Amino acid sequence: MRYRLRFDRRFMRQIESLPGDLRSVARRLVGSLAEQPRPAQAKELDGHPTYFRIWLPRTHRLVYQILDDEQAVDLLYIGPKPPDLYEQLGLGRRSD
């Protein structure tokens, strides 16, 4: 079952700003999420079911959400990981 990949212009600019060798790796990885949105290297974010991250070379990250009921993958961020990345995305650790 194939998933739709959804992203905005900001995400496209993030991919285009990656170094050339990393850009090609990122494009292949993003494209493969349509067939397998939960690859072995993906990790679900603590306290945020449906949100995942994949480590990329050079301390870069790909963050996305899987919406199984819509058969969609929302691509949220790809690029270097700043210390507060998850907070910027509204996915910081919850202090229950």
Sequence and secondary structure as in RCSB ss.txt:
>XXXX:A:sequence
MRYRLRFDRRFMRQIESLPGDLRSVARRLVGSLAEQPRPAQAKELDGHPTYFRIWLPRTHRLVYQILDDEQAVDL
LYIGPKPPDLYEQLGLGRRSD
>XXXX:A:secstr
   EEE  HHHHHHHHTS HHHHHHHHHHHHHTTT SS TT EE TT TTEEEEEETTTEEEEEEEEGGGTEEEE
EEEEE  TTHHHHTT      
